[in-house]
């Protein structure tokens, strides 16, 4: 009886502020506020690779996602501030030479550089669960960022043979490939490093949206990049050693 009376007199707990989708911009770029939720991560259709199994429920918190990929301009500011360090062997690949178009997506960066440039932007790399969540427009059952329609050059920047390009293009140059929230180039232009270590199945993967921190040999890359034959599906998992870089590999930050 006493407990019931105390509970009846207790003040109600304050309600958390509702998530409101908004877009804000700063020196690093524009950001879309994406409301969190629970979704089934992985391939339920049986058409993907073995490492996309088992399908498992993941809780993703509210987060802000860069509308486009990190640009060369942000990288230049980061190196000038001493927070990012350029790759010594960059000139070994002529397509990795930094041009003076600061609006192009940053490419030819390894995992540590991707993490550093996101930290400089007061953000971080997305976890693999967060990446798939925003690539699927908030966890929708979508084969590609734009839906289930087959990829084409009106939806993504891919490669010379398919789309007539041999380098990353300006952000959002193919708006037909954006997610429902307007995130550009999620399926093409450059791959995007994720925070997680790669494991060859989802057995034991975190269910709270956090990064998979059990060390492995490779870090996760997601999306699609010029010169790659990897399909730009939202569930496709790509991986490489953390020191790897090439002209179709960059980053997108979250916060």
VENPEWO-V300163 format. One record per helix or strand of 3 or more residues. SS is the DSSP state (hx for helix, st for strand). FROM is the first residue (numbers start at 0). LEN is the number of residues. If there is no record, write none. Layout:
BEGIN
ss=(SS:SS)
from=(FROM:FROM)
len=(LEN:LEN)
END
This chain:
BEGIN
ss=(hx:st:st:st:hx:st:st:hx:hx:hx:hx:hx:hx:hx:st:st:st)
from=(1:22:28:36:49:55:62:71:89:93:110:127:159:174:190:218:237)
len=(8:4:6:5:3:5:4:9:3:3:10:8:4:3:7:4:3)
END
